[in-house]
Amino acid sequence: MIKKVCLITGASEGIGLAIAVEFAQKGFRVVLAARDFSKARATLASAIPAPGDIALIPADITDEIQCENLIRLALQAFGQLDVVVLNASITHRSLLEDTDMQVLRRVMEVNFWGNAYLTKLAIPHLAKTRGSIVAITGTSAVIPLPGRSAYCASKYAQEGFFSSVRGEVHKHGVHVCIVRPTYTATSIRKNALLANGSRQENSSLQEEKLHTAAYVAQKTYIAYQKRMRDYNLPGKKGSVAIFLHKFIPVWVEAIVRKSIDAEKNPVFSLVS
């Protein structure tokens, strides 16, 4: 029996790397796409049973040519595509009025345009296998986060994009699943861009209290396997918050503002 092939963007660490490990341990051949694999190699060596079923392909998905090369090399390595997980993402921590426009553009370029480029290129190959597109968005695609306006905008854009694509690829038997993790212990906050484009370096949250990347990966695999349309990770900052925001948005957004103001290493205040 030929093993299925899963391609994951943003797979150098965090959720993307955990998803790669999860799918590999479930018997998939896995293509990891990222700009740098230095942090991933040790994890892959210890966690994946069949090294020959792994392909590491350096790629900056904001570059259309590199996206084309990524698809070509993935097919060259394994001959088909069955699942594409769009996970690549960056964030920022700054008020809009203070933020350099290049920061806003960079966030949209990675989170929206990069994943959109790759989706477009992957569709003809997923149509051949009646495969799946799995988009990792987040609660920030539903609940606005002050101080992360571009990040939220990119996630809202992803939701509209992938929901529309779902209708387009239905005729090919291609499944589209949108997964919304809540706060997860990764380096995304350490790598967050500040108003001037520099990196934050230190997390603004207590990472030990957040979901692990492995937990998110397990839930993502289940959502894919069950061919779910949407999956909100459970918890008071996940599915519960999304549910409440539908009915009492003013209250939820007030709680969000209070929570953001209480973050570590403050770089702005939401209190007038």
Rosetta blueprint (number, residue, H / E / L):
1 M L
2 I L
3 K L
4 K L
5 V E
6 C E
7 L E
8 I E
9 T E
10 G L
11 A L
12 S L
13 E L
14 G H
15 I H
16 G H
17 L H
18 A H
19 I H
20 A H
21 V H
22 E H
23 F H
24 A H
25 Q H
26 K L
27 G L
28 F L
29 R E
30 V E
31 V E
32 L E
33 A E
34 A E
35 R L
36 D L
37 F L
38 S L
39 K L
40 A L
41 R H
42 A H
43 T H
44 L H
45 A H
46 S H
47 A H
48 I L
49 P L
50 A L
51 P H
52 G H
53 D H
54 I E
55 A E
56 L E
57 I E
58 P E
59 A L
60 D L
61 I L
62 T L
63 D L
64 E H
65 I H
66 Q H
67 C H
68 E H
69 N H
70 L H
71 I H
72 R H
73 L H
74 A H
75 L H
76 Q H
77 A H
78 F H
79 G L
80 Q L
81 L L
82 D L
83 V E
84 V E
85 V E
86 L E
87 N L
88 A L
89 S L
90 I L
91 T L
92 H E
93 R L
94 S L
95 L L
96 L H
97 E H
98 D H
99 T L
100 D L
101 M H
102 Q H
103 V H
104 L H
105 R H
106 R H
107 V H
108 M H
109 E H
110 V H
111 N H
112 F H
113 W H
114 G H
115 N H
116 A H
117 Y H
118 L H
119 T H
120 K H
121 L H
122 A H
123 I H
124 P H
125 H H
126 L H
127 A H
128 K H
129 T H
130 R L
131 G L
132 S E
133 I E
134 V E
135 A E
136 I E
137 T L
138 G L
139 T H
140 S H
141 A H
142 V L
143 I L
144 P L
145 L L
146 P L
147 G L
148 R L
149 S H
150 A H
151 Y H
152 C H
153 A H
154 S H
155 K H
156 Y H
157 A H
158 Q H
159 E H
160 G H
161 F H
162 F H
163 S H
164 S H
165 V H
166 R H
167 G H
168 E H
169 V H
170 H H
171 K H
172 H H
173 G L
174 V L
175 H E
176 V E
177 C E
178 I E
179 V E
180 R E
181 P L
182 T L
183 Y L
184 T E
185 A L
186 T L
187 S L
188 I L
189 R L
190 K L
191 N L
192 A L
193 L E
194 L L
195 A L
196 N L
197 G L
198 S L
199 R E
200 Q L
201 E L
202 N L
203 S L
204 S L
205 L L
206 Q L
207 E H
208 E H
209 K H
210 L L
211 H E
212 T L
213 A H
214 A H
215 Y H
216 V H
217 A H
218 Q H
219 K H
220 T H
221 Y H
222 I H
223 A H
224 Y H
225 Q H
226 K L
227 R L
228 M L
229 R L
230 D E
231 Y E
232 N E
233 L L
234 P L
235 G L
236 K L
237 K L
238 G L
239 S H
240 V H
241 A H
242 I H
243 F H
244 L H
245 H H
246 K H
247 F H
248 I L
249 P H
250 V H
251 W H
252 V H
253 E H
254 A H
255 I H
256 V H
257 R H
258 K H
259 S H
260 I H
261 D H
262 A L
263 E L
264 K L
265 N L
266 P L
267 V L
268 F L
269 S L
270 L L
271 V L
272 S L
